[in-house]
Amino acid sequence: MKPIFGSSLTGDIKSSFVVFLVGLPLCLGIAMASGAPPISGLIAGVIGGIVIGILSNSQVSVSGPAAGLTVIVLDSISTLGSFEIFLAALVVAGLIQLFMGVIKAGIIGDYIPHAVIKGMLTAIGLILILKQIPHALGYDKDYMGDLSFQQLDQHTSFSEIYYALLSFNPGALLATLISLLFLLIFEHPIIKANQLFRMIPGALLAVVSGVGINVLYFHFIPEWYLSGENLVSIPILNTIGDFSGFLSFPDFWGVWNSNFWLVAFSLALIGSIETLLSIEAGDKMDPSNRITSPNRELVAQGIGNTVSGLVGGLPITAVIVRTSANINSGAQTKASTILHGLLLVVFTLTIPDLLNKIPLSSLAAILLSVGYKLAKPAMFNEEFQKGIPQFLPFLITVIVVVLTDLLIGIGIGMTVGLILAYRPHYKKAINFSKEDETYQFIFENKTTFLNKAFLRKKLEKIPAGSQVLLKVKDGVSIDFDIYETINGFIQTSNGRNLKVKTEGLKI
């Protein structure tokens, strides 16, 4: 087993600060929007970072309270009658997830096509941009981290921008622009090449600049000064005793209510789907092409949610916004996500007054940067060049996720992908056999993402030191997901001492 804290520690520390800065307001905002105590979001963030970070075998994924579960949590607390009964349902949901991991239900993640994953990432990037524009303008009526097109206050992503433009705060806009400037400077190749500067998170300087300029507003331009809802708002905990007073504990008397079990199974199922989507997307962004075990991830999430429910935290999933921020900041190992959880604990307890001086507009600048990296215009052209069977599910997923929510968009995108990838079930696409000590994969008919799970399972079981033949018969088409699986296998074959031969395959 690889050590958690390795030679890449410097890069992981840098990334952990960025993820901490991104995650802090999201944890608080999601809790408040869920109708739960603000501290419950921080508890979920800490458990997601430390507990799930240790148990998961993903090196880049970050877990925490998920914006996608906000409405479900809000409705569930109301239906069950108390937050404490909801916590008991969360404990049961965690145990259900744990069981799903044990029975290897994570295989469902292998049936999500590449185009849909790319569409999901691009859509989240666009949503981040749309949702952070009001915060960048100092219009902070909606909670930071809301990803829903239709908001709880009956506004939409577009109407929120309209009202923000009508009443924007010049001080917030200037703080955003200065923060963005720091982020751009620290992305420059010259800065990245400097031994000293590349160790400093640009996001940290962006936040410090926001705090500094707001101090100047207070003394010289009072009408631009940012306060109240324009700033981070962490509960002040003066002693450990105060912290224990904020905790809530589960009430298991609700198990006799039929709604209790409906909530538990809903949290387990929806949380598991969001997690599997996020780790699949995280693996695609990982520069080292590492693959996360979906079953182990479900076990980790199950334990994390059980612990979170026992101590008063929100439901936890792997979350793509923090994961992408982690990867883009240069994280190499899981040390980054674990350290970000530790930072949430330490800084919340030691410097809450200082954290409460951070303008949301500066944090919006960081999320705008993350959003742009996920939804670069070049991404659309890149997917278009792969042909209609790839581009159409990608585009539809983007549009539907932006205008509705994640699960609806994924569902419709997959439906379109299935229609385009449809083939007669009686045709066997991949003929697998072993001849003369050589493991042979003969691609005899059109192969799509529906064959990915079978192919990946067989490739993973090939013993080290074996010979492998990958042969595509004349005229047989293979879609991008299969090419990606094969490429990943070939890239890791040297480490397993495999001799791989291909015929008719354009790598």
C-alpha positions in Angstrom: 0.0 0.0 0.0 1.2 3.5 -0.9 1.9 5.8 2.0 -0.8 8.5 2.4 1.8 11.2 2.9 4.5 10.8 0.2 7.1 12.8 -1.8 4.3 14.9 -3.3 3.4 16.4 0.0 4.3 20.0 -1.0 1.8 19.9 -3.9 -0.8 18.3 -1.8 -0.5 20.9 0.9 -1.0 23.6 -1.7 -4.1 21.9 -3.1 -5.5 21.3 0.4 -5.6 25.0 1.0 -7.5 25.6 -2.2 -10.0 22.9 -1.5 -10.5 24.2 2.0 -11.2 27.7 0.7 -13.7 26.3 -1.9 -15.3 23.9 0.5 -15.7 26.1 3.6 -18.6 28.3 2.2 -20.1 25.4 0.4 -20.4 23.4 3.6 -22.0 26.3 5.4 -24.3 27.3 2.5 -25.5 23.8 1.8 -26.4 23.2 5.5 -28.4 26.5 5.7 -30.2 25.7 2.4 -31.0 22.2 3.7 -32.7 23.6 6.8 -30.0 22.1 9.0 -27.7 23.7 11.6 -24.7 25.4 9.9 -22.3 23.2 11.9 -23.7 20.1 10.3 -22.2 21.1 7.0 -18.8 21.6 8.5 -19.0 18.2 10.3 -19.9 16.6 6.9 -16.9 18.4 5.3 -14.5 17.2 8.0 -15.7 13.6 7.8 -15.7 13.6 4.0 -12.1 14.9 4.0 -10.6 12.8 6.8 -12.7 9.6 7.2 -13.7 9.0 3.5 -10.3 10.4 2.4 -8.5 7.7 4.3 -10.8 4.8 3.4 -11.2 5.6 -0.3 -8.6 4.5 -2.8 -9.2 7.5 -5.0 -6.1 9.8 -4.9 -7.9 12.9 -6.1 -11.6 12.7 -5.2 -13.0 15.0 -2.5 -16.1 14.2 -0.5 -18.4 16.4 1.5 -22.0 17.7 1.7 -23.6 17.7 -1.7 -25.6 20.5 -3.2 -27.6 18.0 -5.2 -29.1 16.6 -2.0 -30.2 19.9 -0.6 -33.9 19.7 -1.6 -34.1 16.0 -0.5 -32.6 16.9 2.9 -34.9 19.9 3.4 -38.0 17.8 2.5 -36.9 14.8 4.6 -36.4 16.9 7.8 -39.9 18.3 7.3 -41.4 14.9 6.6 -39.8 13.1 9.5 -40.5 15.9 11.9 -37.0 16.6 13.3 -33.3 16.8 12.3 -32.5 14.1 14.9 -34.8 11.6 13.2 -33.3 12.5 9.8 -29.8 11.8 11.3 -31.0 8.3 12.2 -32.2 7.8 8.6 -28.7 9.0 7.4 -27.1 6.3 9.6 -29.2 3.6 8.0 -28.5 5.1 4.6 -24.8 4.8 5.3 -25.2 1.1 6.2 -27.2 0.5 3.0 -24.3 2.1 1.0 -21.8 -0.1 2.9 -23.8 -3.2 1.9 -24.0 -2.0 -1.7 -20.2 -1.8 -1.8 -19.8 -5.3 -0.3 -22.1 -6.8 -2.9 -20.2 -4.9 -5.6 -23.1 -2.7 -6.8 -20.5 -0.1 -7.9 -20.4 -1.8 -11.3 -23.2 0.4 -12.4 -20.7 3.2 -12.8 -19.1 1.3 -15.7 -22.2 1.8 -17.7 -22.0 5.6 -17.8 -20.7 6.7 -21.3 -17.7 9.0 -21.7 -19.8 11.6 -23.6 -22.2 11.9 -20.7 -19.4 12.3 -18.1 -17.8 15.0 -20.2 -21.2 16.7 -20.6 -21.7 16.5 -16.8 -18.3 18.2 -16.2 -18.9 20.9 -18.7 -22.4 21.6 -17.4 -21.2 21.9 -13.9 -18.5 24.3 -15.1 -21.2 26.5 -16.8 -23.4 26.3 -13.7 -20.5 27.4 -11.5 -20.0 30.4 -13.8 -23.7 31.3 -13.8 -24.1 30.8 -10.1 -21.0 32.8 -9.1 -21.7 35.9 -11.1 -24.2 37.3 -8.5 -21.7 36.6 -5.7 -19.0 38.3 -7.8 -21.2 41.3 -8.0 -22.0 41.3 -4.2 -25.5 40.0 -4.6 -25.5 37.2 -2.0 -29.2 36.4 -1.6 -28.8 32.8 -2.6 -26.4 30.5 -0.8 -23.0 29.8 -2.2 -22.8 26.3 -3.7 -26.4 26.2 -5.0 -26.3 24.3 -8.3 -30.0 24.2 -9.0 -31.4 26.2 -12.0 -34.7 26.7 -10.1 -33.7 28.1 -6.7 -35.5 27.8 -3.4 -36.4 31.5 -3.5 -38.2 30.9 -6.9 -35.5 32.7 -8.9 -33.6 30.9 -11.6 -29.9 31.1 -12.5 -30.7 33.7 -15.1 -33.1 35.9 -13.1 -30.6 35.9 -10.2 -27.9 37.4 -12.5 -30.5 40.0 -13.7 -31.2 41.2 -10.1 -27.5 41.2 -9.3 -26.8 43.5 -12.2 -29.5 45.9 -11.0 -28.0 46.2 -7.5 -24.4 45.2 -7.7 -21.8 46.4 -5.2 -18.8 48.1 -6.8 -16.6 47.0 -3.9 -17.5 43.3 -4.4 -16.8 43.6 -8.2 -13.4 45.1 -7.6 -12.5 42.5 -5.0 -13.5 39.8 -7.5 -11.4 41.3 -10.3 -8.3 41.6 -8.0 -8.8 38.0 -6.8 -9.1 36.9 -10.5 -5.9 38.8 -11.3 -4.0 36.9 -8.6 -5.4 33.6 -9.9 -4.4 34.4 -13.5 -0.9 35.5 -12.4 -0.3 32.3 -10.6 -1.4 30.3 -13.7 1.4 31.9 -15.8 4.2 29.6 -16.9 6.8 31.9 -15.4 5.3 31.8 -12.0 4.8 28.1 -12.2 8.4 27.6 -13.1 9.6 29.6 -10.0 10.5 27.2 -7.2 9.2 29.6 -4.5 6.0 30.9 -6.1 4.7 27.6 -7.3 4.5 26.5 -3.7 2.1 29.3 -2.9 -1.6 28.7 -3.7 -2.9 31.6 -5.9 -6.3 31.1 -4.3 -4.8 31.9 -0.9 -3.5 35.2 -2.2 -6.8 35.9 -3.9 -8.6 35.5 -0.6 -6.0 37.5 1.3 -6.3 40.3 -1.2 -10.1 40.3 -0.8 -9.8 40.7 3.0 -7.2 43.4 2.6 -9.1 45.5 0.1 -12.3 45.2 2.3 -10.3 46.7 5.2 -9.3 49.6 2.9 -13.0 50.1 2.0 -13.8 50.3 5.7 -11.4 53.2 6.2 -11.5 55.0 2.9 -14.7 54.0 1.0 -17.3 53.0 3.6 -20.1 52.8 1.0 -18.2 49.9 -0.7 -17.5 48.0 2.5 -18.7 44.4 2.5 -20.4 43.0 5.6 -23.1 40.7 6.8 -24.3 38.3 4.0 -21.4 39.4 1.8 -18.9 37.6 4.1 -18.3 34.0 5.2 -20.3 33.2 8.3 -18.9 30.5 10.6 -20.4 29.7 14.0 -18.0 31.1 16.7 -16.8 28.2 19.0 -14.9 29.7 21.9 -14.3 26.3 23.7 -14.5 22.6 23.0 -17.5 22.7 25.2 -19.2 25.1 22.8 -18.5 22.6 20.0 -20.2 19.7 21.8 -23.2 22.0 22.3 -23.6 22.4 18.6 -23.7 18.7 18.0 -26.9 16.8 17.3 -27.4 13.1 17.7 -29.8 10.6 16.0 -33.2 9.7 17.3 -33.9 6.1 16.2 -37.5 6.1 17.4 -38.4 7.1 13.9 -37.7 3.7 12.4 -41.3 2.8 13.0 -42.4 5.4 10.5 -42.6 4.2 6.8 -41.3 7.5 5.6 -38.1 6.9 7.6 -37.2 3.9 5.4 -38.1 5.8 2.2 -35.8 8.6 3.2 -33.0 6.2 4.1 -33.1 4.3 0.8 -33.5 7.5 -1.2 -30.4 9.0 0.4 -28.4 5.8 -0.1 -29.4 5.4 -3.8 -29.1 9.0 -4.9 -26.0 9.6 -2.9 -24.4 6.5 -4.4 -25.2 7.5 -7.9 -23.8 11.0 -7.4 -20.7 9.5 -5.9 -20.1 7.0 -8.8 -20.6 9.9 -11.3 -18.1 12.1 -9.5 -15.4 9.5 -9.1 -15.7 8.5 -12.7 -15.4 12.2 -13.7 -12.5 12.6 -11.3 -10.6 9.6 -12.8 -11.1 11.1 -16.2 -9.4 14.4 -15.0 -6.6 12.7 -13.1 -3.4 13.4 -15.0 -2.0 10.0 -13.7 -4.9 8.0 -15.2 -5.5 6.2 -11.9 -8.7 4.2 -11.5 -10.9 4.3 -8.4 -12.6 1.1 -7.2 -16.3 2.0 -7.2 -17.1 -0.8 -4.7 -14.5 0.4 -2.2 -15.7 3.9 -2.7 -19.3 2.9 -1.8 -17.9 1.2 1.3 -16.0 4.4 2.2 -19.0 6.6 1.6 -21.2 4.2 3.6 -18.9 4.4 6.6 -18.6 8.2 6.2 -22.4 8.7 6.1 -22.9 6.4 9.1 -20.4 8.4 11.1 -21.8 11.7 9.9 -25.3 10.7 11.0 -24.1 9.6 14.4 -22.5 13.0 15.2 -24.9 15.5 13.5 -23.5 15.9 10.0 -25.2 16.2 6.6 -25.2 13.4 3.9 -21.9 13.1 2.1 -21.1 12.2 -1.5 -18.0 12.6 -3.7 -18.4 16.1 -5.0 -17.1 17.2 -8.4 -16.6 20.9 -7.7 -14.1 20.3 -4.9 -12.6 17.3 -6.8 -11.9 19.5 -9.9 -10.5 22.3 -7.7 -8.2 19.7 -6.1 -7.0 18.3 -9.4 -6.5 21.7 -11.0 -4.4 22.8 -8.0 -2.0 20.0 -8.6 -3.0 17.4 -6.0 -1.1 14.1 -6.4 -2.4 11.9 -3.6 -5.2 11.6 -1.1 -3.1 13.6 1.4 -4.7 16.7 -0.1 -8.3 15.8 0.7 -7.3 14.5 4.2 -5.4 17.7 4.9 -8.4 19.9 3.7 -10.5 18.1 6.3 -8.0 18.8 9.0 -7.8 22.5 8.0 -11.6 22.7 8.3 -11.3 21.5 11.9 -8.3 23.5 13.0 -9.2 26.8 11.4 -12.9 26.7 12.4 -11.8 26.2 16.0 -8.9 28.6 16.1 -9.5 31.5 13.7 -13.2 31.8 13.0 -13.2 35.6 13.4 -10.5 35.9 10.7 -12.4 33.5 8.3 -15.5 35.5 8.8 -13.8 38.5 7.2 -13.4 36.7 3.8 -15.7 38.3 1.1 -17.8 35.8 -0.8 -16.8 37.7 -3.9 -13.2 36.6 -3.5 -14.4 33.0 -3.1 -16.6 33.5 -6.2 -13.5 34.3 -8.2 -11.9 31.0 -7.3 -15.1 29.1 -8.3 -15.3 31.1 -11.5 -11.8 29.9 -12.3 -12.8 26.3 -11.6 -15.9 26.7 -13.7 -13.9 28.0 -16.7 -11.5 25.1 -16.5 -14.3 22.6 -16.6 -16.2 24.4 -19.4 -13.6 25.7 -21.8 -15.1 26.5 -25.3 -12.5 24.2 -26.8 -14.3 21.3 -25.0 -17.3 21.6 -27.3 -15.2 21.5 -30.5 -13.2 18.5 -29.1 -16.4 16.5 -28.6 -17.8 17.6 -31.9 -14.8 16.3 -33.7 -15.6 12.8 -32.3 -18.8 12.6 -34.3 -22.5 12.8 -33.7 -22.7 9.6 -31.6 -20.4 11.3 -29.1 -21.4 15.0 -29.5 -25.2 14.7 -29.3 -25.3 12.9 -25.8 -22.6 15.3 -24.6 -24.5 18.4 -25.8 -27.9 17.2 -24.5 -26.4 16.3 -21.1 -24.9 19.8 -20.9 -28.2 21.6 -21.7 -30.4 19.4 -19.5 -28.1 19.4 -16.4 -27.8 23.3 -16.6 -31.6 23.7 -16.9 -32.7 21.0 -14.5 -30.4 19.0 -12.3 -27.6 16.5 -12.3 -29.5 13.2 -12.2 -32.1 14.2 -14.8 -29.4 15.4 -17.2 -27.4 12.2 -16.7 -30.5 10.1 -17.3 -31.5 11.9 -20.5 -28.0 11.9 -21.7 -27.6 8.2 -21.2 -30.9 7.5 -22.9 -29.7 9.4 -26.0 -26.4 7.5 -25.8 -28.2 4.2 -25.6 -30.4 5.0 -28.6 -27.3 6.0 -30.7 -25.3 3.0 -29.5 -28.1 0.5 -29.9 -27.1 -2.9 -31.4 -28.8 -6.3 -31.6 -28.3 -8.1 -28.4 -27.7 -11.5 -30.1 -24.4 -10.3 -31.6 -21.4 -10.9 -29.4 -19.2 -7.9 -29.6 -16.0 -9.2 -27.9 -14.8 -12.8 -28.2 -12.5 -13.5 -25.2 -10.3 -16.6 -25.1 -6.9 -18.0 -24.1 -4.7 -19.7 -26.7 -1.1 -20.7 -26.3 -0.6 -18.7 -23.1 -2.0 -15.6 -24.9 -5.2 -13.8 -23.7 -7.1 -12.9 -26.9 -9.7 -10.2 -27.3 -11.3 -10.3 -30.7 -13.7 -7.4 -31.5 -16.1 -9.1 -33.8 -19.1 -6.6 -33.9 -19.7 -3.0 -33.1 -18.5 -2.3 -29.6 -19.9 0.5 -27.4 -19.8 1.7 -23.8 -22.3 -1.1 -22.9 -19.3 -3.5 -23.3 -17.0 -1.5 -21.1 -17.7 -3.3 -17.9 -17.1 -6.7 -19.4 -13.9 -5.6 -21.1 -12.5 -3.8 -18.0 -13.3 -6.8 -15.8 -11.5 -9.2 -18.1 -8.4 -7.0 -18.5 -8.1 -6.4 -14.8 -7.9 -10.2 -14.2 -5.1 -10.9 -16.6 -2.1 -12.2 -14.5 1.2 -10.2 -14.5 3.7 -11.3 -17.1 1.1 -12.5 -19.6 0.7 -11.9 -23.3 -2.3 -10.1 -24.6 -3.7 -9.8 -28.1 -6.3 -7.1 -28.9 -7.6 -7.6 -32.5 -10.3 -5.7 -34.3 -11.8 -7.4 -37.3 -12.1 -5.5 -40.5 -15.1 -3.2 -40.7 -15.8 -3.4 -36.9 -16.3 0.0 -35.2 -15.3 0.7 -31.6 -16.6 3.8 -29.8 -14.5 6.2 -27.7 -15.3 4.6 -24.3 -13.7 1.3 -25.5 -10.7 3.0 -27.0 -10.2 4.9 -23.7 -10.4 1.6 -21.7 -7.9 0.0 -24.0 -5.5 3.0 -23.9 -5.7 3.0 -20.1 -4.9 -0.8 -20.0 -1.9 -0.3 -22.4 -0.5 2.6 -20.4 -0.5 0.5 -17.2 0.7 -2.7 -18.9 4.4 -2.1 -18.3 3.8 -1.9 -14.6 2.3 -5.4 -14.8 4.9 -6.8 -17.1 2.3 -7.5 -19.8 3.2 -7.9 -23.5 0.4 -6.4 -25.5 0.0 -6.8 -29.2 -2.7 -5.0 -31.2 -4.1 -5.8 -34.7 -6.4 -3.5 -36.6 -6.6 -1.1 -33.6 -5.9 2.6 -34.1 -4.6 3.7 -30.8 
